[in-house]
Every structure is written in C-alpha cells, then in structure tokens.
Amino acid sequence: MYSVILCGGSGTRLWPLSRKNYPKQFLKLYSERSLLQETYLRMRKLMPMERIYFMTNQDGYPLVLEQIHEIDRDYEASQVIIEPKSLNTAPAMACAVKYLVAEKKVSESESVLFLPSDHYIGNVESYLSTLRTAFESVGDSIGTIGIRALAPETGYGYIRKGEADGPFFRALQFCEKPEKSVAEGYIESGEYVWNSGMYLLQIETFLREVAMYAPDIAVSLEGSWSRFIEGFNALSSISFDYAVSEKSDRVIIYEGDFGWSDIGSFDSLAEISGGTSAETRHIGIDSERVFVHSASDRLIATIGIEDIAIVETADSILVYRRGRAEEVKKIVEKLKESGAKEIEYDFDEEKG
C-alpha cells in the first residue's frame, strides 16, 4: 500500500496566516508541527517512509522537502512529485499514478490512499483503524472516508449512504455544500456523511474508472512520463469528485468518527483549539467567545466584545464576527484585484 499526500492548495480562507507563497499546510496551527508534518507522521504509523509520496507544485517543492527533512533526514527527494500546474485533484491524482507506475515501477494492483495535507485528526488511532480496514477490503471499488456528520455544517460537502455491506456503505449521491436548512435535513435523516476528500483505490481501478468517465485524462496517461508532463497543462481543472466519483457506481464509504476537521476557516480552528490559540497572549475584559491568534507574539487585549475573531500577523490584522469565516476568501479576492503585496508573505518583514 502507498499514500499520496496532496499539498498544492492555497488555503485562502485562512488569510492572513495562509498566503500564496506559504499556504496553510505549512503552518503550525494547533501543535508544534505543521499540518503537513502532522499528516506525514500519521502516515508513518501506517506504512514505511518509502511508501509515502507528496504531490505539490514547483513553489511548494522546497517547502515540502524542508519540513519533511526536519522529521526524516533520509526521506528521498524523488518521492515529492511536482505537477506542472495546479489543476485540482483529478489531474493531480493522475499525475501521481503516472509517476508511480512509469517512474517508480509500482504494480497496478497496489492500493493508494490519496489524502489532503491540511486536515486535523483528533483521534489518530481510530483514524488509522478506519484506514487499515479500508485497505483490507476496498477491492476493486473506489473507497472514500466519510466523516460521521454531527452538525448541519454548510462548509462541507456531503455523501448519501446507501446499503451497508460489511465494513462499508454504498455511496448513493454526492451533494454540494448545502444551505443550512438542507444540512439540517441531512443530519435528521442520519443518511449522510461529510465528504473528507480522502480516496483509497487500486491503481488499476483508477485507470479503469478514469477511462470510463474522464477520457481526456485517460488519453493523457498513455505513453511516457515525459509525454504526460508535456501535455499536463492542457488538462481541465476538475476535482476527482466531479470527474469520476459522482458518476461511478463503484464508490463505497468507510464511515469514521475520529475528531476530523478540514480547518477550512478560523471558526474551525477556534473549535479545535477550544478558544484562543495556546501560544497567543490575550487579555480579555468582559469579552466572550473571542478567538485570538497572533503570529508575531504581540499581546492582544480586548474589552467589551463578543463573538469576534482577531488574527494578527506582522503585516496584517483580520477582525470579523464569528460565523462569517467563509467570507474571508472575499478579502483575498479584493487583494488579488488590487495587486496588494499582502497576498504573499514578505519574509524579511516577517522576520524583522
């Protein structure tokens, strides 16, 4: 078995901590390790270092190597795959599959776990137990890890469960991020799980399903590794959900309940940390439900406020009313439109 950790995302909803040149997977948000390092360490409990790969872009390559070498100095640089362009998860997974087969001579009968690099797992042992069960029983299906839905979250996609079959459920329907009332209906029915974005399948299953539902990707996989890379930029930017799993009748769900979060917003981070980040210095007077995160170790004091989040870095401060965290990405859009320098980190300024 192998794993491919996908780490080409930008994490715009966590600005100003997450930036274009230093996205959230490289940040230390809830522990002394970055999200990327925490993900890698979880995989190390499941398989040897030689079976763990990363998929990233050119800018992310040195960051991935730097952070993994802090943990495992012997980690091979050739296990960090560089995609020519960030084109969402379907082309990224295809790139990883082509590299494993063409360059590393991995058998098509091997199973590969594709997973994001920037998620939080509260109960690691329960998580690993779910993955072990999945590896043992996925067969020629497309396995996905569905998270037991505990609240009507509107920031997550959902999957409707079908009939139970041993350790898994058949997947009936993939659902977009819903309105609040729709999400409440999902929770009441007990038939839905949150879509974690984790996929487990044999390489030969990936090739078969892509040939059926994403023929442009299948064609790109023909020929040599160098030919695939040359034509990569011509592929459409599309998620594996849209390209394959929503169309396939081979998707199965392994339901897990292990304290999962995609840390997609500061509201999510506040829930994980139980309030203000542990290393942040905050003095609050008559302040309730206030989340504070300081990246520069400045003291932050609040008086007479409630339901507010404050995020501070060396060059920017974000203040918003909790519950509106999803709108942070609108700030990033405005920064892009204006060409503001705060879209990226100025590392000299950060250090000074």
N, C-alpha and C positions, 0 to 999 in steps of 0.2 A: 504494500500500500504506500501511496505517496500523498503529499499535500502541496497545494499551490496557494500561497498567501497573496491575495490581490491587494496591491498598495499603490495604486495610481490616482486615487481620488484627491479632491481638493478641500473638502470639508468646509464649505462656505458658511454654513450655519453656526460655526464656532469662531467667526471673526470677532474680535481682533487677535485671539490666540492662534487660530489657524490661518495661514496665509498661503498665497500661491506658491511661494518658494520654500515653505515649511509647513505643509498641511498637517492635519490633526493626528494622523497615525504616528508622527514622530514626536508628539508632545507627551509630557508626563502629566497626566490629569488626575489620577487617583492613587498613584503609587510611586515608588522611586524608579520605576521602569516606564518607558514609553508604551503606548498602546501597541505598537509594532512588536516591541520586545516581549510584552505580556503574551501576545498571540503566538509568537515563536516558542516561548517557554512552555505554553500549553501543548503545542505540537510535539515538543521534545519529550513529553511524558507519554506520548502515543507512539512515536516512531523515531528511529535514529536520525541524526543530523543530515546524513546523506540523502534522506528521502524527502527533505523539506526544501521547497523551492519558493522563490518570490517572483512576482510579476510586477514590474514597475516601468516608469518612463525614464528617459535619459537624465532628467533632473533629479529623479528620486534614487537613481542607482548608487551614487556615492553615499547618500544618507542611509540607505538600507544596509550597505556593507559596513559603514561606520558603527551603526547601532548593533548589528548582529555580532560584529567582531568584539564588541565590548563584552559579549557573553561567551561566544565561542570563537577563539582566535583562529581555529583551524577550518572554519566554515569556508567552503570553496566559492570564489567569486563567480564561477561558471554556473552556480545554482541560482543566481539572480538574473532573470530573463528581462531583457529590455524590449518593450514594444515600441515601434517607431512613432506611434501616435496613440493618444488615449481615445479609444473608441468604444467605451463601455464594456460590459462583462462578456458578451458573446465573442467578439473578436479577441479579447484578452485570453479567454479560456482556449480558444482555437490556437492562439499563439503558443500557449503553454503546452498544449497537446502536441502540436507540431514539433516543438523543441524537444520534448521528452522522447518522442518516437524517432525523429530524424537525427538528433544530435547526441542524445543520451542512450539511444537504443533500448528504451523501455518497452516491454511487451504490451501489446494492445489489450491483453487480458488483465492487466493491472488496474486496480481501482485508484481513483484520485479524488481527494477532497479539495474542493475549491472554496475558499473562505475569505471574508474581508479581514483586513488587518487592524481595524479600529473599533472593535466591539469590546464590551465589558461582559465578563462571565463571573458571577458571584460564587457559584458552587462548581469548582473546577472538576472535582471527582465525578459529580453527577453528569456533567457535560461530557467528560471523556467516556463514561459508561455508555451514554447515548451513541457516541461516535463508534465505539467498539461494536455495539450491536448492529449499527448501520453497515459497517464494513463487512461483518459476518453474513449479512442477509440481503444486501442490496441486489445481488444477482445481476440480471441484465436490465434492471429498471433505473430510472433517474431518481435517486434519493435526495430528499431535501430535509433540512432540520426546521421543523415548525415549532414555534415557541407558544406554550400554553398562554392563551390570551386572558389576562387577569383584569383588564380595564379597557374601556372604549377609547383606545388611543387613535387619534386621527393622523398621526405622523408615520404610521406603519402600514404596509400592505398586508393583506390577509389571504389565507388559503382555506377553502372549504374542505373539510374532511369528508371522505366517503366511508365505505365499509372497512372495518378493521380486519386485518389479515396478519395474524401473529403479532410481531413487534411493530407493525406499521399500519398506516391508513392509506387507502387510495385517495389521490387528490382529485377533487371534482371540479374546482374552479379557483382561479387566481383573481383576486379583487384588488383594485386600486386603493390608494389611501382614501378612506371614506369620510363623509360628513359625520358629525357627532351622533346624530340620530340613527344613522345606518350602523355605525360602530356599536352603538348600544344594543341594536337588534342582533348583531353578530354575537355579542357577549351573552345575551339572554339565551340564544339558541344553543350555545355550547358546541357548535359545529365548526368553529373557525379557530385557526391558529395564526399567530403573526408570522409573516414571511421574513426569515432571518437572512436570506440571500446566500445561505450555505448549500452547496450541492456536492453530492457524492455519487460517482458513477464510474463504470469501467471505461477505458479509453475507446474500446470498440463500440460501446453503447453511445458514447459521444459522437463518434464518426457516423454511426448509423442514423441517429436522430437528426444530426445536422444535415445529412444528405436528404432526409425527408422534408425538413421544414425550413432549412436555411441553405438552399443550394448555392448561393453566391459564396458563402463561407466554405462549403464543401469543395467547390471548384478551386478556391484559393489554397486548399490543403494538398492539392495534387502537386507532385514534383518535389524539388529540393527545398531545403530550409532557406537558402539564399533567394530562391524564386518567390517563396512565400513572403519573405520580408520585403522584397521589391514591390510586391503588389498589395501590401498591407494597407497602405493609405487609401486605396480605392474602396475598401470595405465600408459598409454603412455603420454608423454609430448606433448600436442597438444592444439592449440587455439580453441576457440569456433567457429571462422570463418571457419577453416579447418574442424573441426569435424561435425558441424551441418549447420551453416547458408549458406555456399556456396552450400550445397546440397538441402536445403529445398526450397519449393515453397511457404512458409508461411511468408517470410521476407518482412516487409514493412519499409519505410523510412520516418522519420519526419525530414524535412529539416530545419536547423537552421542557422541563421546568427547573432551570438552574440559575435564576437571577440574571437574565440576559438584558442587555441594553445596547443599542447601536450608538449611544452617546451622540445622537443627532442634533442635540441642542443643549444650551446651558441649563434649561429646565431639567433635562435628563441627567446632566452632570450633578445638579443640585440634589436630585433624588439619590444618586449613588453615594454622594459624599455626606448625605444627611444634613446638609445646610452649607455653611461657608467652607471652602476648601481648607484642609487641615493646616497648611503652611501659611495661610493668609492671615495677616494681622488686622483684626476688625474690632472696633469698639462700637457697640450699638446702644443707644439710649432710646427707650420707647420705640424700638424698631422690631417689627415682627415679620417673619417669613422673608427675610432678606438674604439673598445669596451673594457672596462677595468672593471674587477670585482675583488675586494680584500676582502678576508675573514678575514684577520688579521689586517685590518685598516692601512696597510702601505701606504705611499704616493708612487704613481707610476707616473713617468714623462716620456714623450715620445717626441722625436724630429725627424721631417722629415720622418714620416712613414704614410702609408695609408692602409686601408683595412686589418687591423690587429686586432686580439683579444688577450688579455692578461688576464689570470685568475691565481690568486695567492692565495695560502694558506700557512699555517705555514711551511709545509714540501715540497711543490711542486710548480712549475710555469709552466703553459702551454702557449705557444705562437704559433699561427697558422694564416695563411692567411684566412680571412673571405671567406666563400663559400666552405670551406673544413671541416666544423664542423663534418660531418658524419664520418670522418676518425679518430676522437678522440678514438673511440672504438678500433682501431688498437693499440693505445698506451696501453690500458687496457689489450689487448691480450698479448702484449710483457711483461707487468708487471707480468701477471699470469705465463707466460712461465719461467721467470727468478726468480720467487718467491720473487719479490721485496716487501718490507714492505709497500710501498706507495699504495698498493692495498686496504689497510684499513687505517682508522684513528688511529693514536697514540694519544689518548685523553690527555695524560699527556703532550705530546709535544705541542699539540694544545693550551692547557691552559697556558703552560709556555712560 
